[in-house]
Amino acid sequence: MRYGMKWVLALVAAIGMAFAASPAAAQKFLVVGGGSTTGVYYQVALNVCKLVNQNLKSKGYNCIGRPALGSVFNINAIKRGLLNFGVAQSDRNWQAYNGKADWEGKAYKGLRSVFSAHAETVMLATRADTGIRKVADLRGKRVNIGNPGSGQRGNASDVLKIYGINLNDDIKAEGLQQGEASRALVDKKIDAFFYTVGNPWGGGLEIANSTALRMVPINSAGIKKLVSGNPYYVMTAIPGGIYKGVGKDVPTYAVKATFVTSAKQDKQTVYDVVKTVFDNLGKLQASHAAFKYLKPKEMLGGLSAPLHEGALRYYKEKGLK
Ligand code: GLU
């Protein structure tokens, strides 16, 4: 035997002591679910984790932001304990908490809000050569409505329904993940896609440089009615001048991207994460153009599931609640 038993025992004892001597540094792994790698959710997950890892290392935190399938997936993964936190649209939070749409008859009452982030516009993107100028022109076209698990899939089906377009009969609906949908639009394999996303969005900037990108207004009377009937929607516009070829504002409606968790997530962890984000908000704002205008007060708005107790503690301390 190369090492004597004495040494092995000494090593085991040393390791044991190292653990026993630093209980505060016990590893706390956190997994945060984002979205497609080219979207903005992934940037939220990555940059929140970066702040946590930079500021809370001494407390043992190790946070990983990972790509994921979107709002519906994230909410369900939080419920199953596969994610500690996730990014999700405020309309999907409302549906999950109240047992509607994807959660019909199975309300998820354990969903908790932490803060809201950027606004996301419901976007209908096409190429100039498709001739699609309004939602009605989608008839007979190949249209990506979003992968199952994405937040945009619900928005796409609402919009089509409001414009009287049948998802199964009137269009050729695709369920691609956004990375594939972007490529498919450029490669002319689809004619248009719906995506609910913050601006600017990296994938969109790329498409605009590869093809003649067009964006279609979504602002009929029916849409305005939908918006006025639901507190989590607002009428807005995709600002002109962001994406090459889209010079003017494109009217549409928007939701808020929110950071959510489970009621089962321990209070101290949620408190630590929220404190880190708010105490370092300048760094978060600088990390991506879509976060530039995040303001503490507004980050407590647009939340449709109850606040997590750990988040509430921080907001009360800061006089925000
Ligand atoms: N809003 C999209 C969703 O809920 C994701 C957008 C993004 O990844 O930035 O699936």
Boltz pocket constraint, residues with backbone or C-beta under 6 A from the ligand:
constraints:
  - pocket:
      binder: B
      contacts: [[A, 34], [A, 35], [A, 36], [A, 39], [A, 40], [A, 41], [A, 42], [A, 69], [A, 70], [A, 71], [A, 72], [A, 87], [A, 88], [A, 89], [A, 120], [A, 149], [A, 150], [A, 151], [A, 152], [A, 196], [A, 197], [A, 198]]
      max_distance: 6.0
